Amino acid sequence: VIFPLIFTGMESSVDVEVTTEGGGPTGQSTAIRWGIAWGLRSFVDPKMIEKMRI
């Protein structure tokens, strides 16, 4: 779940609070990870966004 924060070096720069409903634990954690990565797009340069796609 925290991989996008570590990958971008922002793990000590942001706080994340998440509430999920429905689905199982795997689906919820995947959705959280995707949401964090999507939200970080506004704070990183375009080259980092391309690296995040891999």
Contacts in CASP RR format, 6 or more apart in sequence:
PFRMAT RR
TARGET T0000
AUTHOR 0000-0000-0000
METHOD contacts of the structure
MODEL  1
VIFPLIFTGMESSVDVEVTTEGGGPTGQSTAIRWGIAWGLRSFVDPKMIE
KMRI
1 29 0 8 1.000
1 32 0 8 1.000
1 33 0 8 1.000
1 36 0 8 1.000
2 11 0 8 1.000
2 36 0 8 1.000
3 33 0 8 1.000
4 33 0 8 1.000
4 36 0 8 1.000
4 37 0 8 1.000
4 40 0 8 1.000
4 52 0 8 1.000
5 11 0 8 1.000
5 14 0 8 1.000
5 16 0 8 1.000
5 36 0 8 1.000
5 40 0 8 1.000
7 51 0 8 1.000
7 52 0 8 1.000
8 40 0 8 1.000
8 43 0 8 1.000
8 44 0 8 1.000
8 48 0 8 1.000
8 52 0 8 1.000
10 40 0 8 1.000
10 43 0 8 1.000
10 44 0 8 1.000
16 36 0 8 1.000
18 32 0 8 1.000
20 28 0 8 1.000
20 31 0 8 1.000
20 32 0 8 1.000
22 28 0 8 1.000
37 52 0 8 1.000
40 52 0 8 1.000
41 49 0 8 1.000
41 52 0 8 1.000
44 52 0 8 1.000
END
